[in-house]
Amino acid sequence: YVPREVVRLVLCGELPSCSAMARRVVSVTFVDLEGFSTLCGRLSSEHLVHLTHSYLQAMCEVIDNSGGTLDKFIGDCIMALWNAPRPLENHEGAAAGAVLDLQAR
């Protein structure tokens, strides 16, 4: 998976080459469904696919709307980061706000 924003930056030439990249502080979060393993044994595969898709879609929308970047899916877990690939002022606040929104959903 490559986030849409990263693809756009690469195609527009706005993402620096590896030799020009620099270290930066980022905010990172991991989010997953509590009790997902237990659910897997109780739900039909069709219902599980629908539930997982709905969950991932809703979570990714919150991350995207807060200026975050989806890094990867790890089963039902989502890894997201803020302040990369593009700089984001107050990335800590944006990430914290997104986490609160994620929990509310």
N, C-alpha and C positions, 0 to 999 in steps of 0.2 A: 504494500500500500504506500502510495506517495500522496500526501495532502495536495489538494487542488491549488492552494496558494503557493506551495513550493514549485509545482509544475509551471505555474504562471510566471514566477520569478525566474526560473531557469530559462523558459522560452523567451522572455523579454530581456534576458541578459542582465537582470538586476541582482542575481545571486553571485557573490564573488567566487572566484576559483578556489580550490583547496589551498593553494599557496598563499592566497590573500586572506584567508580566514583567520580570525583572532578569537581568543578565549573571551567569554562573557558570562556573566552571572545570569542564570535563568531560573524561573520558578517551575517546578515540576509537581504533578500530582498523578496518583494512581487511583482509579475508581473502579469498584466492581460491585456486583450484586451479592448482597448478603444471602447466604443459604442457597446459592445457585446449584451447587453439587447435589444438594438434597432435592431441589426442584427437578433436576434432570431425571431422577428415578421415579418421579411422580407424574410427570406430564407426558403426553404423547409427543412424538418428535415434531409433528406439525405445530402444536401449540407452543412448544419450546422455541422453535424457529421464529414464530410470530412474536413471541414475547421478547426474545433476544434482539430481533431486528428493531422492534419498537423502542426498546431500552437504549440500544446503541445510537439510534437515530436521534432520540431526544437528548442524550448526553452530548453528542457531537455538536448539536445545534447550540447548546449552552456554551460549550468550549469555543466554538467559532464566533459566536456573538460577543464573547468577552475578549477577543483578540488573541486567543490561544491557538495552538497548532496541535492537531492530533498527531502523535508520534507513532503509536501502534496499538493494535488490539492484541491482547494476550488472553485468549479464551473469552470470558465475560468481562475481563479487565480492560480498561482504557488507560493508556499513558498519554498525558498531554503536557505541553510546556508553553511557557510564555516568555517573550523576549528573544525568540528565535523562530524562524530564520530572519525575521525583521525585528529591529529594535522596538520596544514598547515601553513608553514611560509608565512608571508605576506598575510594572508587571507583577509585583508582589500583591498589590491591591486588586488588580484584575484577576489574578489567580485565586486569591482568597474569596473574592466575590463570586467567582464562578463555582468554587467548591460549595459555598453556601447555597447557590442556586441548584447545583447538582443534588445536594442532599434534600432540598425541598421537593424535588420532583420524585 
